[in-house]
Amino acid sequence: MKGILSWWDGVELWLSGLGFVVQTVVVMPVALALAYLVAVLLDGALGNGIRLLRRDKHADGDPS
């Protein structure tokens, strides 16, 4: 764990030494990729949850 934390401290130090525009160019693709991944995972989880709720509702005999 110490190695990962040391590496991350080095990345932060390197990133903070860059200019604002360069920081934005480096950080935005990573942030957008992570946001997209979280959105896809949430979409799948919520879609499956809704599907299960509908299946349970129809199994109870409720026609709506």
PDBQT receptor file of N, H, CA, C and O in Angstrom, charges set to zero:
ATOM      1  N   MET A   1       0.825  -1.193   0.000  1.00  0.00    +0.000 N 
ATOM      2  CA  MET A   1       0.000   0.000   0.000  1.00  0.00    +0.000 C 
ATOM      3  C   MET A   1       0.873   1.262   0.000  1.00  0.00    +0.000 C 
ATOM      4  O   MET A   1       0.521   2.275  -0.605  1.00  0.00    +0.000 OA
ATOM      5  N   LYS A   2       2.006   1.180   0.684  1.00  0.00    +0.000 N 
ATOM      6  H   LYS A   2       2.292   0.358   1.176  1.00  0.00    +0.000 HD
ATOM      7  CA  LYS A   2       2.895   2.344   0.724  1.00  0.00    +0.000 C 
ATOM      8  C   LYS A   2       3.386   2.727  -0.667  1.00  0.00    +0.000 C 
ATOM      9  O   LYS A   2       3.541   3.907  -0.981  1.00  0.00    +0.000 OA
ATOM     10  N   GLY A   3       3.632   1.707  -1.503  1.00  0.00    +0.000 N 
ATOM     11  H   GLY A   3       3.507   0.748  -1.249  1.00  0.00    +0.000 HD
ATOM     12  CA  GLY A   3       4.093   1.978  -2.859  1.00  0.00    +0.000 C 
ATOM     13  C   GLY A   3       3.060   2.727  -3.684  1.00  0.00    +0.000 C 
ATOM     14  O   GLY A   3       3.400   3.649  -4.426  1.00  0.00    +0.000 OA
ATOM     15  N   ILE A   4       1.802   2.332  -3.556  1.00  0.00    +0.000 N 
ATOM     16  H   ILE A   4       1.526   1.583  -2.954  1.00  0.00    +0.000 HD
ATOM     17  CA  ILE A   4       0.718   3.001  -4.299  1.00  0.00    +0.000 C 
ATOM     18  C   ILE A   4       0.562   4.435  -3.819  1.00  0.00    +0.000 C 
ATOM     19  O   ILE A   4       0.416   5.353  -4.625  1.00  0.00    +0.000 OA
ATOM     20  N   LEU A   5       0.593   4.629  -2.491  1.00  0.00    +0.000 N 
ATOM     21  H   LEU A   5       0.712   3.883  -1.836  1.00  0.00    +0.000 HD
ATOM     22  CA  LEU A   5       0.462   5.986  -1.950  1.00  0.00    +0.000 C 
ATOM     23  C   LEU A   5       1.634   6.874  -2.358  1.00  0.00    +0.000 C 
ATOM     24  O   LEU A   5       1.449   8.056  -2.646  1.00  0.00    +0.000 OA
ATOM     25  N   SER A   6       2.828   6.311  -2.381  1.00  0.00    +0.000 N 
ATOM     26  H   SER A   6       2.978   5.350  -2.147  1.00  0.00    +0.000 HD
ATOM     27  CA  SER A   6       4.005   7.064  -2.802  1.00  0.00    +0.000 C 
ATOM     28  C   SER A   6       3.890   7.449  -4.281  1.00  0.00    +0.000 C 
ATOM     29  O   SER A   6       4.200   8.576  -4.668  1.00  0.00    +0.000 OA
ATOM     30  N   TRP A   7       3.437   6.490  -5.098  1.00  0.00    +0.000 N 
ATOM     31  H   TRP A   7       3.184   5.574  -4.783  1.00  0.00    +0.000 HD
ATOM     32  CA  TRP A   7       3.242   6.772  -6.528  1.00  0.00    +0.000 C 
ATOM     33  C   TRP A   7       2.204   7.878  -6.707  1.00  0.00    +0.000 C 
ATOM     34  O   TRP A   7       2.403   8.806  -7.491  1.00  0.00    +0.000 OA
ATOM     35  N   TRP A   8       1.092   7.770  -5.974  1.00  0.00    +0.000 N 
ATOM     36  H   TRP A   8       0.930   7.016  -5.337  1.00  0.00    +0.000 HD
ATOM     37  CA  TRP A   8       0.031   8.772  -6.113  1.00  0.00    +0.000 C 
ATOM     38  C   TRP A   8       0.523  10.151  -5.679  1.00  0.00    +0.000 C 
ATOM     39  O   TRP A   8       0.184  11.147  -6.318  1.00  0.00    +0.000 OA
ATOM     40  N   ASP A   9       1.304  10.230  -4.621  1.00  0.00    +0.000 N 
ATOM     41  H   ASP A   9       1.580   9.421  -4.102  1.00  0.00    +0.000 HD
ATOM     42  CA  ASP A   9       1.870  11.511  -4.194  1.00  0.00    +0.000 C 
ATOM     43  C   ASP A   9       2.737  12.103  -5.297  1.00  0.00    +0.000 C 
ATOM     44  O   ASP A   9       2.700  13.311  -5.530  1.00  0.00    +0.000 OA
ATOM     45  N   GLY A  10       3.519  11.262  -5.979  1.00  0.00    +0.000 N 
ATOM     46  H   GLY A  10       3.549  10.281  -5.789  1.00  0.00    +0.000 HD
ATOM     47  CA  GLY A  10       4.341  11.742  -7.088  1.00  0.00    +0.000 C 
ATOM     48  C   GLY A  10       3.498  12.256  -8.237  1.00  0.00    +0.000 C 
ATOM     49  O   GLY A  10       3.828  13.275  -8.844  1.00  0.00    +0.000 OA
ATOM     50  N   VAL A  11       2.403  11.554  -8.544  1.00  0.00    +0.000 N 
ATOM     51  H   VAL A  11       2.136  10.726  -8.050  1.00  0.00    +0.000 HD
ATOM     52  CA  VAL A  11       1.505  11.994  -9.624  1.00  0.00    +0.000 C 
ATOM     53  C   VAL A  11       0.884  13.336  -9.263  1.00  0.00    +0.000 C 
ATOM     54  O   VAL A  11       0.817  14.238 -10.097  1.00  0.00    +0.000 OA
ATOM     55  N   GLU A  12       0.427  13.468  -8.011  1.00  0.00    +0.000 N 
ATOM     56  H   GLU A  12       0.482  12.734  -7.333  1.00  0.00    +0.000 HD
ATOM     57  CA  GLU A  12      -0.168  14.740  -7.575  1.00  0.00    +0.000 C 
ATOM     58  C   GLU A  12       0.837  15.884  -7.669  1.00  0.00    +0.000 C 
ATOM     59  O   GLU A  12       0.507  16.981  -8.118  1.00  0.00    +0.000 OA
ATOM     60  N   LEU A  13       2.054  15.616  -7.244  1.00  0.00    +0.000 N 
ATOM     61  H   LEU A  13       2.323  14.725  -6.878  1.00  0.00    +0.000 HD
ATOM     62  CA  LEU A  13       3.093  16.644  -7.292  1.00  0.00    +0.000 C 
ATOM     63  C   LEU A  13       3.386  17.044  -8.734  1.00  0.00    +0.000 C 
ATOM     64  O   LEU A  13       3.510  18.229  -9.042  1.00  0.00    +0.000 OA
ATOM     65  N   TRP A  14       3.497  16.051  -9.615  1.00  0.00    +0.000 N 
ATOM     66  H   TRP A  14       3.396  15.088  -9.365  1.00  0.00    +0.000 HD
ATOM     67  CA  TRP A  14       3.743  16.337 -11.028  1.00  0.00    +0.000 C 
ATOM     68  C   TRP A  14       2.588  17.131 -11.625  1.00  0.00    +0.000 C 
ATOM     69  O   TRP A  14       2.806  18.105 -12.346  1.00  0.00    +0.000 OA
ATOM     70  N   LEU A  15       1.350  16.711 -11.323  1.00  0.00    +0.000 N 
ATOM     71  H   LEU A  15       1.174  15.920 -10.737  1.00  0.00    +0.000 HD
ATOM     72  CA  LEU A  15       0.175  17.368 -11.893  1.00  0.00    +0.000 C 
ATOM     73  C   LEU A  15       0.029  18.800 -11.385  1.00  0.00    +0.000 C 
ATOM     74  O   LEU A  15      -0.333  19.698 -12.146  1.00  0.00    +0.000 OA
ATOM     75  N   SER A  16       0.310  19.011 -10.104  1.00  0.00    +0.000 N 
ATOM     76  H   SER A  16       0.604  18.282  -9.486  1.00  0.00    +0.000 HD
ATOM     77  CA  SER A  16       0.171  20.358  -9.554  1.00  0.00    +0.000 C 
ATOM     78  C   SER A  16       1.231  21.309 -10.109  1.00  0.00    +0.000 C 
ATOM     79  O   SER A  16       1.053  22.526 -10.063  1.00  0.00    +0.000 OA
ATOM     80  N   GLY A  17       2.329  20.768 -10.633  1.00  0.00    +0.000 N 
ATOM     81  H   GLY A  17       2.474  19.779 -10.671  1.00  0.00    +0.000 HD
ATOM     82  CA  GLY A  17       3.364  21.610 -11.223  1.00  0.00    +0.000 C 
ATOM     83  C   GLY A  17       3.056  22.034 -12.647  1.00  0.00    +0.000 C 
ATOM     84  O   GLY A  17       3.726  22.911 -13.192  1.00  0.00    +0.000 OA
ATOM     85  N   LEU A  18       2.046  21.419 -13.255  1.00  0.00    +0.000 N 
ATOM     86  H   LEU A  18       1.502  20.707 -12.812  1.00  0.00    +0.000 HD
ATOM     87  CA  LEU A  18       1.677  21.769 -14.629  1.00  0.00    +0.000 C 
ATOM     88  C   LEU A  18       0.805  23.011 -14.642  1.00  0.00    +0.000 C 
ATOM     89  O   LEU A  18       0.220  23.381 -13.625  1.00  0.00    +0.000 OA
ATOM     90  N   GLY A  19       0.724  23.645 -15.787  1.00  0.00    +0.000 N 
ATOM     91  H   GLY A  19       1.200  23.344 -16.613  1.00  0.00    +0.000 HD
ATOM     92  CA  GLY A  19      -0.168  24.782 -15.945  1.00  0.00    +0.000 C 
ATOM     93  C   GLY A  19      -1.619  24.327 -15.959  1.00  0.00    +0.000 C 
ATOM     94  O   GLY A  19      -1.908  23.146 -16.151  1.00  0.00    +0.000 OA
ATOM     95  N   PHE A  20      -2.530  25.277 -15.753  1.00  0.00    +0.000 N 
ATOM     96  H   PHE A  20      -2.295  26.236 -15.597  1.00  0.00    +0.000 HD
ATOM     97  CA  PHE A  20      -3.946  24.942 -15.644  1.00  0.00    +0.000 C 
ATOM     98  C   PHE A  20      -4.477  24.261 -16.895  1.00  0.00    +0.000 C 
ATOM     99  O   PHE A  20      -5.194  23.265 -16.798  1.00  0.00    +0.000 OA
ATOM    100  N   VAL A  21      -4.139  24.778 -18.058  1.00  0.00    +0.000 N 
ATOM    101  H   VAL A  21      -3.556  25.586 -18.137  1.00  0.00    +0.000 HD
ATOM    102  CA  VAL A  21      -4.656  24.203 -19.302  1.00  0.00    +0.000 C 
ATOM    103  C   VAL A  21      -4.141  22.782 -19.478  1.00  0.00    +0.000 C 
ATOM    104  O   VAL A  21      -4.897  21.895 -19.874  1.00  0.00    +0.000 OA
ATOM    105  N   VAL A  22      -2.872  22.556 -19.189  1.00  0.00    +0.000 N 
ATOM    106  H   VAL A  22      -2.257  23.277 -18.867  1.00  0.00    +0.000 HD
ATOM    107  CA  VAL A  22      -2.297  21.216 -19.316  1.00  0.00    +0.000 C 
ATOM    108  C   VAL A  22      -2.928  20.277 -18.288  1.00  0.00    +0.000 C 
ATOM    109  O   VAL A  22      -3.194  19.116 -18.601  1.00  0.00    +0.000 OA
ATOM    110  N   GLN A  23      -3.170  20.761 -17.067  1.00  0.00    +0.000 N 
ATOM    111  H   GLN A  23      -2.954  21.703 -16.814  1.00  0.00    +0.000 HD
ATOM    112  CA  GLN A  23      -3.856  19.956 -16.061  1.00  0.00    +0.000 C 
ATOM    113  C   GLN A  23      -5.230  19.525 -16.568  1.00  0.00    +0.000 C 
ATOM    114  O   GLN A  23      -5.628  18.371 -16.409  1.00  0.00    +0.000 OA
ATOM    115  N   THR A  24      -5.937  20.452 -17.172  1.00  0.00    +0.000 N 
ATOM    116  H   THR A  24      -5.613  21.389 -17.302  1.00  0.00    +0.000 HD
ATOM    117  CA  THR A  24      -7.271  20.159 -17.697  1.00  0.00    +0.000 C 
ATOM    118  C   THR A  24      -7.195  19.114 -18.798  1.00  0.00    +0.000 C 
ATOM    119  O   THR A  24      -8.008  18.190 -18.833  1.00  0.00    +0.000 OA
ATOM    120  N   VAL A  25      -6.234  19.248 -19.690  1.00  0.00    +0.000 N 
ATOM    121  H   VAL A  25      -5.573  19.998 -19.661  1.00  0.00    +0.000 HD
ATOM    122  CA  VAL A  25      -6.086  18.295 -20.790  1.00  0.00    +0.000 C 
ATOM    123  C   VAL A  25      -5.751  16.897 -20.259  1.00  0.00    +0.000 C 
ATOM    124  O   VAL A  25      -6.180  15.900 -20.839  1.00  0.00    +0.000 OA
ATOM    125  N   VAL A  26      -5.003  16.815 -19.180  1.00  0.00    +0.000 N 
ATOM    126  H   VAL A  26      -4.655  17.625 -18.708  1.00  0.00    +0.000 HD
ATOM    127  CA  VAL A  26      -4.629  15.524 -18.607  1.00  0.00    +0.000 C 
ATOM    128  C   VAL A  26      -5.773  14.928 -17.781  1.00  0.00    +0.000 C 
ATOM    129  O   VAL A  26      -6.035  13.728 -17.868  1.00  0.00    +0.000 OA
ATOM    130  N   VAL A  27      -6.446  15.742 -16.994  1.00  0.00    +0.000 N 
ATOM    131  H   VAL A  27      -6.234  16.717 -16.923  1.00  0.00    +0.000 HD
ATOM    132  CA  VAL A  27      -7.438  15.240 -16.040  1.00  0.00    +0.000 C 
ATOM    133  C   VAL A  27      -8.788  14.944 -16.703  1.00  0.00    +0.000 C 
ATOM    134  O   VAL A  27      -9.431  13.956 -16.349  1.00  0.00    +0.000 OA
ATOM    135  N   MET A  28      -9.226  15.760 -17.638  1.00  0.00    +0.000 N 
ATOM    136  H   MET A  28      -8.703  16.563 -17.925  1.00  0.00    +0.000 HD
ATOM    137  CA  MET A  28     -10.575  15.608 -18.188  1.00  0.00    +0.000 C 
ATOM    138  C   MET A  28     -10.830  14.261 -18.856  1.00  0.00    +0.000 C 
ATOM    139  O   MET A  28     -11.894  13.688 -18.621  1.00  0.00    +0.000 OA
ATOM    140  N   PRO A  29      -9.938  13.720 -19.666  1.00  0.00    +0.000 N 
ATOM    141  CA  PRO A  29     -10.228  12.386 -20.237  1.00  0.00    +0.000 C 
ATOM    142  C   PRO A  29     -10.399  11.312 -19.166  1.00  0.00    +0.000 C 
ATOM    143  O   PRO A  29     -11.250  10.432 -19.293  1.00  0.00    +0.000 OA
ATOM    144  N   VAL A  30      -9.590  11.386 -18.117  1.00  0.00    +0.000 N 
ATOM    145  H   VAL A  30      -8.898  12.101 -18.014  1.00  0.00    +0.000 HD
ATOM    146  CA  VAL A  30      -9.710  10.411 -17.034  1.00  0.00    +0.000 C 
ATOM    147  C   VAL A  30     -11.038  10.594 -16.300  1.00  0.00    +0.000 C 
ATOM    148  O   VAL A  30     -11.738   9.619 -16.027  1.00  0.00    +0.000 OA
ATOM    149  N   ALA A  31     -11.383  11.838 -15.983  1.00  0.00    +0.000 N 
ATOM    150  H   ALA A  31     -10.814  12.630 -16.205  1.00  0.00    +0.000 HD
ATOM    151  CA  ALA A  31     -12.634  12.105 -15.272  1.00  0.00    +0.000 C 
ATOM    152  C   ALA A  31     -13.838  11.705 -16.122  1.00  0.00    +0.000 C 
ATOM    153  O   ALA A  31     -14.791  11.124 -15.602  1.00  0.00    +0.000 OA
ATOM    154  N   LEU A  32     -13.810  12.005 -17.411  1.00  0.00    +0.000 N 
ATOM    155  H   LEU A  32     -13.036  12.476 -17.834  1.00  0.00    +0.000 HD
ATOM    156  CA  LEU A  32     -14.919  11.644 -18.284  1.00  0.00    +0.000 C 
ATOM    157  C   LEU A  32     -15.047  10.137 -18.442  1.00  0.00    +0.000 C 
ATOM    158  O   LEU A  32     -16.161   9.615 -18.479  1.00  0.00    +0.000 OA
ATOM    159  N   ALA A  33     -13.931   9.433 -18.537  1.00  0.00    +0.000 N 
ATOM    160  H   ALA A  33     -13.026   9.858 -18.507  1.00  0.00    +0.000 HD
ATOM    161  CA  ALA A  33     -13.976   7.975 -18.647  1.00  0.00    +0.000 C 
ATOM    162  C   ALA A  33     -14.551   7.357 -17.371  1.00  0.00    +0.000 C 
ATOM    163  O   ALA A  33     -15.363   6.435 -17.445  1.00  0.00    +0.000 OA
ATOM    164  N   LEU A  34     -14.143   7.851 -16.217  1.00  0.00    +0.000 N 
ATOM    165  H   LEU A  34     -13.484   8.600 -16.157  1.00  0.00    +0.000 HD
ATOM    166  CA  LEU A  34     -14.680   7.338 -14.960  1.00  0.00    +0.000 C 
ATOM    167  C   LEU A  34     -16.171   7.639 -14.834  1.00  0.00    +0.000 C 
ATOM    168  O   LEU A  34     -16.941   6.787 -14.388  1.00  0.00    +0.000 OA
ATOM    169  N   ALA A  35     -16.580   8.841 -15.223  1.00  0.00    +0.000 N 
ATOM    170  H   ALA A  35     -15.955   9.533 -15.585  1.00  0.00    +0.000 HD
ATOM    171  CA  ALA A  35     -18.004   9.195 -15.162  1.00  0.00    +0.000 C 
ATOM    172  C   ALA A  35     -18.821   8.304 -16.088  1.00  0.00    +0.000 C 
ATOM    173  O   ALA A  35     -19.919   7.877 -15.730  1.00  0.00    +0.000 OA
ATOM    174  N   TYR A  36     -18.292   8.023 -17.273  1.00  0.00    +0.000 N 
ATOM    175  H   TYR A  36     -17.400   8.370 -17.564  1.00  0.00    +0.000 HD
ATOM    176  CA  TYR A  36     -18.992   7.145 -18.212  1.00  0.00    +0.000 C 
ATOM    177  C   TYR A  36     -19.115   5.732 -17.642  1.00  0.00    +0.000 C 
ATOM    178  O   TYR A  36     -20.172   5.108 -17.746  1.00  0.00    +0.000 OA
ATOM    179  N   LEU A  37     -18.045   5.232 -17.045  1.00  0.00    +0.000 N 
ATOM    180  H   LEU A  37     -17.187   5.739 -16.961  1.00  0.00    +0.000 HD
ATOM    181  CA  LEU A  37     -18.065   3.895 -16.458  1.00  0.00    +0.000 C 
ATOM    182  C   LEU A  37     -19.086   3.807 -15.326  1.00  0.00    +0.000 C 
ATOM    183  O   LEU A  37     -19.834   2.834 -15.240  1.00  0.00    +0.000 OA
ATOM    184  N   VAL A  38     -19.119   4.810 -14.465  1.00  0.00    +0.000 N 
ATOM    185  H   VAL A  38     -18.511   5.601 -14.535  1.00  0.00    +0.000 HD
ATOM    186  CA  VAL A  38     -20.093   4.828 -13.367  1.00  0.00    +0.000 C 
ATOM    187  C   VAL A  38     -21.510   4.891 -13.927  1.00  0.00    +0.000 C 
ATOM    188  O   VAL A  38     -22.400   4.210 -13.418  1.00  0.00    +0.000 OA
ATOM    189  N   ALA A  39     -21.737   5.692 -14.963  1.00  0.00    +0.000 N 
ATOM    190  H   ALA A  39     -21.014   6.245 -15.377  1.00  0.00    +0.000 HD
ATOM    191  CA  ALA A  39     -23.069   5.797 -15.568  1.00  0.00    +0.000 C 
ATOM    192  C   ALA A  39     -23.509   4.465 -16.171  1.00  0.00    +0.000 C 
ATOM    193  O   ALA A  39     -24.667   4.076 -16.025  1.00  0.00    +0.000 OA
ATOM    194  N   VAL A  40     -22.609   3.771 -16.840  1.00  0.00    +0.000 N 
ATOM    195  H   VAL A  40     -21.668   4.087 -16.960  1.00  0.00    +0.000 HD
ATOM    196  CA  VAL A  40     -22.950   2.474 -17.442  1.00  0.00    +0.000 C 
ATOM    197  C   VAL A  40     -23.276   1.459 -16.354  1.00  0.00    +0.000 C 
ATOM    198  O   VAL A  40     -24.246   0.711 -16.477  1.00  0.00    +0.000 OA
ATOM    199  N   LEU A  41     -22.478   1.424 -15.293  1.00  0.00    +0.000 N 
ATOM    200  H   LEU A  41     -21.690   2.032 -15.193  1.00  0.00    +0.000 HD
ATOM    201  CA  LEU A  41     -22.730   0.485 -14.204  1.00  0.00    +0.000 C 
ATOM    202  C   LEU A  41     -24.056   0.781 -13.505  1.00  0.00    +0.000 C 
ATOM    203  O   LEU A  41     -24.824  -0.139 -13.222  1.00  0.00    +0.000 OA
ATOM    204  N   LEU A  42     -24.328   2.049 -13.226  1.00  0.00    +0.000 N 
ATOM    205  H   LEU A  42     -23.704   2.796 -13.456  1.00  0.00    +0.000 HD
ATOM    206  CA  LEU A  42     -25.598   2.412 -12.595  1.00  0.00    +0.000 C 
ATOM    207  C   LEU A  42     -26.778   2.111 -13.502  1.00  0.00    +0.000 C 
ATOM    208  O   LEU A  42     -27.816   1.644 -13.032  1.00  0.00    +0.000 OA
ATOM    209  N   ASP A  43     -26.637   2.372 -14.787  1.00  0.00    +0.000 N 
ATOM    210  H   ASP A  43     -25.794   2.751 -15.169  1.00  0.00    +0.000 HD
ATOM    211  CA  ASP A  43     -27.710   2.089 -15.736  1.00  0.00    +0.000 C 
ATOM    212  C   ASP A  43     -28.030   0.594 -15.748  1.00  0.00    +0.000 C 
ATOM    213  O   ASP A  43     -29.197   0.204 -15.732  1.00  0.00    +0.000 OA
ATOM    214  N   GLY A  44     -27.008  -0.225 -15.776  1.00  0.00    +0.000 N 
ATOM    215  H   GLY A  44     -26.059   0.091 -15.789  1.00  0.00    +0.000 HD
ATOM    216  CA  GLY A  44     -27.233  -1.671 -15.762  1.00  0.00    +0.000 C 
ATOM    217  C   GLY A  44     -27.858  -2.143 -14.464  1.00  0.00    +0.000 C 
ATOM    218  O   GLY A  44     -28.780  -2.959 -14.477  1.00  0.00    +0.000 OA
ATOM    219  N   ALA A  45     -27.363  -1.637 -13.339  1.00  0.00    +0.000 N 
ATOM    220  H   ALA A  45     -26.614  -0.975 -13.328  1.00  0.00    +0.000 HD
ATOM    221  CA  ALA A  45     -27.895  -2.054 -12.044  1.00  0.00    +0.000 C 
ATOM    222  C   ALA A  45     -29.346  -1.617 -11.883  1.00  0.00    +0.000 C 
ATOM    223  O   ALA A  45     -30.187  -2.399 -11.438  1.00  0.00    +0.000 OA
ATOM    224  N   LEU A  46     -29.641  -0.373 -12.243  1.00  0.00    +0.000 N 
ATOM    225  H   LEU A  46     -28.959   0.262 -12.604  1.00  0.00    +0.000 HD
ATOM    226  CA  LEU A  46     -31.018   0.114 -12.110  1.00  0.00    +0.000 C 
ATOM    227  C   LEU A  46     -31.945  -0.577 -13.095  1.00  0.00    +0.000 C 
ATOM    228  O   LEU A  46     -33.093  -0.869 -12.759  1.00  0.00    +0.000 OA
ATOM    229  N   GLY A  47     -31.469  -0.842 -14.300  1.00  0.00    +0.000 N 
ATOM    230  H   GLY A  47     -30.537  -0.605 -14.572  1.00  0.00    +0.000 HD
ATOM    231  CA  GLY A  47     -32.286  -1.557 -15.282  1.00  0.00    +0.000 C 
ATOM    232  C   GLY A  47     -32.635  -2.953 -14.800  1.00  0.00    +0.000 C 
ATOM    233  O   GLY A  47     -33.778  -3.389 -14.937  1.00  0.00    +0.000 OA
ATOM    234  N   ASN A  48     -31.666  -3.659 -14.238  1.00  0.00    +0.000 N 
ATOM    235  H   ASN A  48     -30.737  -3.306 -14.126  1.00  0.00    +0.000 HD
ATOM    236  CA  ASN A  48     -31.931  -4.996 -13.701  1.00  0.00    +0.000 C 
ATOM    237  C   ASN A  48     -32.869  -4.927 -12.496  1.00  0.00    +0.000 C 
ATOM    238  O   ASN A  48     -33.739  -5.783 -12.334  1.00  0.00    +0.000 OA
ATOM    239  N   GLY A  49     -32.696  -3.921 -11.664  1.00  0.00    +0.000 N 
ATOM    240  H   GLY A  49     -31.989  -3.225 -11.795  1.00  0.00    +0.000 HD
ATOM    241  CA  GLY A  49     -33.589  -3.760 -10.515  1.00  0.00    +0.000 C 
ATOM    242  C   GLY A  49     -35.026  -3.515 -10.937  1.00  0.00    +0.000 C 
ATOM    243  O   GLY A  49     -35.951  -4.096 -10.369  1.00  0.00    +0.000 OA
ATOM    244  N   ILE A  50     -35.217  -2.663 -11.925  1.00  0.00    +0.000 N 
ATOM    245  H   ILE A  50     -34.466  -2.191 -12.386  1.00  0.00    +0.000 HD
ATOM    246  CA  ILE A  50     -36.566  -2.391 -12.426  1.00  0.00    +0.000 C 
ATOM    247  C   ILE A  50     -37.150  -3.640 -13.069  1.00  0.00    +0.000 C 
ATOM    248  O   ILE A  50     -38.332  -3.934 -12.890  1.00  0.00    +0.000 OA
ATOM    249  N   ARG A  51     -36.345  -4.365 -13.805  1.00  0.00    +0.000 N 
ATOM    250  H   ARG A  51     -35.385  -4.126 -13.950  1.00  0.00    +0.000 HD
ATOM    251  CA  ARG A  51     -36.815  -5.606 -14.438  1.00  0.00    +0.000 C 
ATOM    252  C   ARG A  51     -37.276  -6.608 -13.374  1.00  0.00    +0.000 C 
ATOM    253  O   ARG A  51     -38.310  -7.257 -13.538  1.00  0.00    +0.000 OA
ATOM    254  N   LEU A  52     -36.513  -6.732 -12.289  1.00  0.00    +0.000 N 
ATOM    255  H   LEU A  52     -35.674  -6.205 -12.156  1.00  0.00    +0.000 HD
ATOM    256  CA  LEU A  52     -36.887  -7.642 -11.209  1.00  0.00    +0.000 C 
ATOM    257  C   LEU A  52     -38.181  -7.198 -10.531  1.00  0.00    +0.000 C 
ATOM    258  O   LEU A  52     -39.032  -8.027 -10.207  1.00  0.00    +0.000 OA
ATOM    259  N   LEU A  53     -38.326  -5.896 -10.318  1.00  0.00    +0.000 N 
ATOM    260  H   LEU A  53     -37.635  -5.224 -10.581  1.00  0.00    +0.000 HD
ATOM    261  CA  LEU A  53     -39.552  -5.390  -9.699  1.00  0.00    +0.000 C 
ATOM    262  C   LEU A  53     -40.760  -5.641 -10.592  1.00  0.00    +0.000 C 
ATOM    263  O   LEU A  53     -41.821  -6.020 -10.096  1.00  0.00    +0.000 OA
ATOM    264  N   ARG A  54     -40.622  -5.440 -11.885  1.00  0.00    +0.000 N 
ATOM    265  H   ARG A  54     -39.761  -5.132 -12.288  1.00  0.00    +0.000 HD
ATOM    266  CA  ARG A  54     -41.739  -5.693 -12.805  1.00  0.00    +0.000 C 
ATOM    267  C   ARG A  54     -42.088  -7.176 -12.837  1.00  0.00    +0.000 C 
ATOM    268  O   ARG A  54     -43.264  -7.538 -12.857  1.00  0.00    +0.000 OA
ATOM    269  N   ARG A  55     -41.065  -8.038 -12.841  1.00  0.00    +0.000 N 
ATOM    270  H   ARG A  55     -40.110  -7.743 -12.825  1.00  0.00    +0.000 HD
ATOM    271  CA  ARG A  55     -41.314  -9.477 -12.864  1.00  0.00    +0.000 C 
ATOM    272  C   ARG A  55     -42.040  -9.902 -11.584  1.00  0.00    +0.000 C 
ATOM    273  O   ARG A  55     -42.962 -10.717 -11.623  1.00  0.00    +0.000 OA
ATOM    274  N   ASP A  56     -41.607  -9.331 -10.439  1.00  0.00    +0.000 N 
ATOM    275  H   ASP A  56     -40.859  -8.669 -10.407  1.00  0.00    +0.000 HD
ATOM    276  CA  ASP A  56     -42.253  -9.650  -9.165  1.00  0.00    +0.000 C 
ATOM    277  C   ASP A  56     -43.695  -9.148  -9.156  1.00  0.00    +0.000 C 
ATOM    278  O   ASP A  56     -44.589  -9.825  -8.648  1.00  0.00    +0.000 OA
ATOM    279  N   LYS A  57     -43.916  -7.963  -9.717  1.00  0.00    +0.000 N 
ATOM    280  H   LYS A  57     -43.190  -7.413 -10.129  1.00  0.00    +0.000 HD
ATOM    281  CA  LYS A  57     -45.270  -7.386  -9.753  1.00  0.00    +0.000 C 
ATOM    282  C   LYS A  57     -46.184  -8.245 -10.617  1.00  0.00    +0.000 C 
ATOM    283  O   LYS A  57     -47.330  -8.495 -10.245  1.00  0.00    +0.000 OA
ATOM    284  N   HIS A  58     -45.691  -8.701 -11.766  1.00  0.00    +0.000 N 
ATOM    285  H   HIS A  58     -44.760  -8.499 -12.068  1.00  0.00    +0.000 HD
ATOM    286  CA  HIS A  58     -46.512  -9.548 -12.659  1.00  0.00    +0.000 C 
ATOM    287  C   HIS A  58     -46.708 -10.939 -12.071  1.00  0.00    +0.000 C 
ATOM    288  O   HIS A  58     -47.723 -11.579 -12.344  1.00  0.00    +0.000 OA
ATOM    289  N   ALA A  59     -45.774 -11.415 -11.283  1.00  0.00    +0.000 N 
ATOM    290  H   ALA A  59     -44.949 -10.895 -11.061  1.00  0.00    +0.000 HD
ATOM    291  CA  ALA A  59     -45.924 -12.734 -10.660  1.00  0.00    +0.000 C 
ATOM    292  C   ALA A  59     -47.010 -12.710  -9.596  1.00  0.00    +0.000 C 
ATOM    293  O   ALA A  59     -47.606 -13.746  -9.300  1.00  0.00    +0.000 OA
ATOM    294  N   ASP A  60     -47.277 -11.537  -9.013  1.00  0.00    +0.000 N 
ATOM    295  H   ASP A  60     -46.792 -10.695  -9.254  1.00  0.00    +0.000 HD
ATOM    296  CA  ASP A  60     -48.344 -11.410  -8.014  1.00  0.00    +0.000 C 
ATOM    297  C   ASP A  60     -49.721 -11.382  -8.644  1.00  0.00    +0.000 C 
ATOM    298  O   ASP A  60     -50.726 -11.429  -7.934  1.00  0.00    +0.000 OA
ATOM    299  N   GLY A  61     -49.785 -11.306  -9.948  1.00  0.00    +0.000 N 
ATOM    300  H   GLY A  61     -48.969 -11.268 -10.524  1.00  0.00    +0.000 HD
ATOM    301  CA  GLY A  61     -51.069 -11.295 -10.636  1.00  0.00    +0.000 C 
ATOM    302  C   GLY A  61     -51.605  -9.900 -10.905  1.00  0.00    +0.000 C 
ATOM    303  O   GLY A  61     -52.754  -9.755 -11.323  1.00  0.00    +0.000 OA
ATOM    304  N   ASP A  62     -50.815  -8.892 -10.681  1.00  0.00    +0.000 N 
ATOM    305  H   ASP A  62     -49.881  -9.010 -10.342  1.00  0.00    +0.000 HD
ATOM    306  CA  ASP A  62     -51.234  -7.517 -10.960  1.00  0.00    +0.000 C 
ATOM    307  C   ASP A  62     -51.054  -7.251 -12.448  1.00  0.00    +0.000 C 
ATOM    308  O   ASP A  62     -49.922  -7.279 -12.930  1.00  0.00    +0.000 OA
ATOM    309  N   PRO A  63     -52.137  -6.990 -13.204  1.00  0.00    +0.000 N 
ATOM    310  CA  PRO A  63     -52.029  -6.839 -14.662  1.00  0.00    +0.000 C 
ATOM    311  C   PRO A  63     -51.404  -5.532 -15.119  1.00  0.00    +0.000 C 
ATOM    312  O   PRO A  63     -51.048  -5.416 -16.292  1.00  0.00    +0.000 OA
ATOM    313  N   SER A  64     -51.252  -4.535 -14.236  1.00  0.00    +0.000 N 
ATOM    314  H   SER A  64     -51.541  -4.630 -13.284  1.00  0.00    +0.000 HD
ATOM    315  CA  SER A  64     -50.749  -3.236 -14.693  1.00  0.00    +0.000 C 
ATOM    316  C   SER A  64     -49.266  -3.167 -14.773  1.00  0.00    +0.000 C 
ATOM    317  O   SER A  64     -48.716  -2.130 -15.144  1.00  0.00    +0.000 OA
TER     318      SER A  64
